[in-house]
Every structure is written in structure tokens, then in C-alpha cells.
Amino acid sequence: MASKIRTYILRLFKKEEGVPLIDRLEDLIESDPQASDEINADDTSEIALVSNVLGLKDLTAEDIMVPRANIVAAEIGTTLDEFVKIFSQNSFSQIPIYKGTLDNVVGVVRVRDFLPYINDPKAFNIESLLKEPIYVVPSIQLLELLVEIRASVNHMALVVDEFGGIDGLVTLHDVVSEIVGEIQQNQSIFPQIIAKQDGSLVADAKTPIFKCEDLLGIELLRPLVEEEDEEPDIETIGGLTMLLAGRMPTRGETFVHPSGIEFDIIEADPRRVKRVLIRKPSD
């Protein structure tokens, strides 16, 4: 019998025009009520197989988690108005609720559960909205973590240390983003450049420079070469950002081309740039 896990993931490759892969994967996980039964967490051989295929064998919760210092959470006594402010200032669909300190999480609340109380604040009772949190160890592998989070109501896992303290937080979206990133790096069927509605481009760092030049209608490499007859030993967008930076760029940095075009590093590790957001200068 074909692997349930392989079947589950291969369903992602069905073509759906206009729907990004990350949305397809997340929607598939959300909408399939039998997924938890089909993908058995004890099926370690199949999990190992798929992990190897996607290049995720060595990635763990610790690699992708939001560290403790960056976790947005709220105390159990937080008022409805304060919750509305927290959610309006952050793009999260859910947050942990704690009592006393973050190491004592009592549940997770979702933003959609607050909607009925906006026009009836007197009926608000945070304890009635709490969902049971799930806890994982930092060393849990990514696909095992996907199974754990998929099985939870709130699609969030808290990463705990050996003493039970909160080390970090991982959401379904975090796992999906990492998996999609690895798939896109290892499968040639995915586009190397994605045009966004605002006119910007998201490019795999391995994308040849000439492809971006064709889309932008401008030379990117020649203006950076000092000698007219010099042949630059750079072929990819990742190499172009390194030339602009004069070093290995890091995630979150922005570099401006002489033409005014901006290159935002949206994914990188200490050894290479992975993805770049390319933005034309505003008129």
C-alpha cells in the first residue's frame, strides 16, 4: 500500500492556478478531517523517508520556533479592550495565555473567539475561551511536529525545556512555511520568481540575473562592474545581493541598487541567501 504520508504530500502538487503552494498546504491540513488518522505519528519509517526527500531530516522545533523573548502572550487578567489592542497590533490568529509568568501557560485563545463579545463586552469571560495548549521538546523533528500541531485545536505548540520552562513557540504556519521553503528549493516544478500584486517580485536566490533583468526591463549587473570590459563572475540574484552588500547578507537586510531597486533579504542562513524580495522604486 502506498505511503499515506507520501500520498498526503503529493496531493499538494495538483495544479491550482493563482493559489500559492503555502496556502494549498495549509488549507489541505486544515480541511482534511482524516489527516491525523492517515498520518500516524508512530510511523517513524515513513516520516524519516519523507523528511529525507524534503531535506528536513535535521530540522527540529528549535530551528524554527519563535524564541521566548519574541513570544506575544497575555496574562489571564487581560481585559477585552487590551486583547483587541494586542491582536490589532500583531498579525497573529492566536496567542498563549499565562498566569503569573510565561512558564505557567493556562491555555491558548484565538482571535475569532473574541468576535461575539465585541458588541457584548459584559459577557466576556476569558476562561471560557481557553484551548488546551500542547507541548513539544526542542528536538522534535519537523514532520512529527506537523502531525502534533495538526492534531491540536489551536494549531500551536509550546516548546519546553527539560525543566518545563517555555523556550519558544511554533505554529502550523511556521511549519508549513519551512516545509514549503524546502520543497521549493528541491523541486524544479516551482517558479523561481513570483510576481506579487504590488509589483514586487519574490525570487529564489538561485534565479539567474538575466530573468530578473527581463522582468524589470533594466540591467542589474553591468552598473556594478567598474571596468567596461570586465566579466563579472556572478550569475544569480543571490550573488548580486552579495555584490551589493560586499559580504554575506543576513535575513532582514535591505540593499539598494544604483537604479533605486531594493533587494530585501527574506530568507538566508550563515552560508547563503535563499530568497529575495525585489521592489521597484516608488514613483
Secondary structure by P-SEA (a helix, b strand, c coil): cccaaaaaaaccccccccccaaaaaaaaaaccccccccccccaaaaaaaaaaaaccccccccccccccccbbbbcccccaaaaaaaaaaccccbbbbbcccccccccccccccccccccccccccccccccbbbbbcccccaaaaaaaaaaccccbbbbbcccccccccccaaaaaaaaaaaaaaccccccccccccccbbbbcccccaaaaaaaaccccccccccccccccccccaaaaaaaaacccccccbbbbccccbbbbbcccccccccbbbbbcccc
